[in-house]
Amino acid sequence: QVQLVESGGGLVQTGGSLRLSCTASGLTFNQYTMAWFRQPPGKDREFVASHIHKDGSTYYADSVKGRFTISRDIAKNTVYLQMNSLKPEDTAVYYCQALIDGVNYWGQGTQVTVSS
């Protein structure tokens, strides 16, 4: 079965950086879209960034544009989210997503807390 395992979350101060990673296992094919979402406390899950396998295109929410970078290492079945210039409003549980054959798979989430 497909499993996504995330790591890299933690507590940082405003302006700091973190790099999240999500490693997938149980995958037969690597042509799938991967994305990052986040869910702030008491709020709905929201889109953060995505990586389209077919052409390597990336998309970002306006709130993180210019600060976050999504990347993939296909050989390692891993997607990363480099997070720079972090703000308190970035505090959330971050989830990676893989869209495979029309089915969304989710990681367990990793907590990112940005203190002011």
C-alpha positions as a printed Julia matrix, in Angstrom:
116×3 Matrix{Float64}:
  0.0    0.0     0.0
  1.02   3.6    -0.5
  2.44   5.3     2.54
  3.7    8.85    2.87
  5.91   9.68    5.83
  6.72  13.29    6.66
  9.46  14.8     8.75
 11.25  18.08    9.36
  8.69  20.03   11.31
  9.52  21.86   14.49
  9.55  25.12   16.38
 11.3   28.13   14.87
 11.34  31.87   15.39
  9.94  34.38   12.95
 12.27  34.69    9.98
 13.69  31.21   10.4
 13.74  28.31    7.98
 12.72  24.68    7.89
 12.82  21.99    5.26
 10.05  19.44    5.28
 10.38  16.11    3.57
  7.91  13.42    2.63
  9.04  10.0     1.5
  6.66   7.69   -0.31
  6.72   3.92   -0.22
  4.64   1.27   -1.92
  4.63   3.09   -5.26
  4.99   1.26   -8.53
  5.05   4.33  -10.78
  6.52   7.76  -10.28
  4.25   9.76  -12.57
  2.05  11.43  -10.04
  1.42  14.9    -8.74
  2.67  15.76   -5.3
  1.65  18.69   -3.21
  1.83  20.24    0.21
 -1.17  21.39    2.21
 -1.4   22.84    5.66
 -4.03  23.17    8.33
 -3.68  26.02   10.83
 -5.23  25.54   14.26
 -9.0   25.78   14.06
 -9.01  26.3    10.31
 -9.58  24.27    7.17
 -6.81  22.59    5.28
 -5.4   24.82    2.57
 -3.2   24.41   -0.47
  0.44  25.42   -0.17
  2.4   24.16   -3.17
  2.35  21.47   -5.85
  4.74  19.83   -8.27
  3.38  18.53  -11.57
  5.38  15.54  -12.74
  4.61  15.83  -16.45
  6.6   19.02  -16.89
  8.01  19.87  -13.49
  5.75  22.87  -13.1
  5.28  24.21   -9.63
  2.45  26.21   -8.13
  2.25  28.14   -4.9
 -0.36  29.75   -2.79
 -0.04  33.52   -2.76
  0.62  33.43    0.96
  3.87  31.5     0.52
  5.03  32.65   -2.91
  8.64  33.78   -2.85
  9.29  32.15    0.52
  8.6   28.44   -0.01
 10.03  26.1    -2.62
  8.73  22.65   -3.52
 11.09  20.12   -5.06
 11.29  16.39   -5.72
 13.89  13.69   -5.8
 12.29  11.06   -8.0
 14.93   8.43   -7.28
 14.25   8.76   -3.56
 10.48   9.07   -3.93
 10.72  12.18   -1.82
  9.16  15.61   -2.03
 10.53  18.57   -0.1
  9.22  21.9     1.03
 11.88  24.49    1.78
 10.34  27.13    4.0
 12.16  30.43    4.44
 11.26  33.71    6.1
  8.72  31.96    8.26
  5.92  33.94    9.85
  3.64  33.14   12.78
  0.77  32.7    10.33
  2.67  29.77    8.81
  2.01  27.81   11.99
  0.08  24.7    10.97
  0.19  20.98   10.52
  1.72  20.39    7.11
  0.62  17.43    5.0
  2.07  16.03    1.82
 -0.25  14.66   -0.82
  0.24  12.28   -3.71
 -2.37  12.06   -6.44
 -2.13   8.59   -7.97
 -4.68   7.23  -10.43
 -7.28   9.68   -9.23
 -6.8    8.84   -5.56
 -5.38  11.26   -3.01
 -2.92   9.85   -0.5
 -1.9   11.83    2.54
  0.98  11.81    4.94
  0.43  11.85    8.67
  1.33  15.51    8.93
  4.16  17.33   10.66
  3.76  20.26   13.0
  5.36  23.59   12.17
  5.22  26.26   14.83
  6.6   29.76   14.26
  6.98  31.91   17.33
  6.87  35.68   17.32
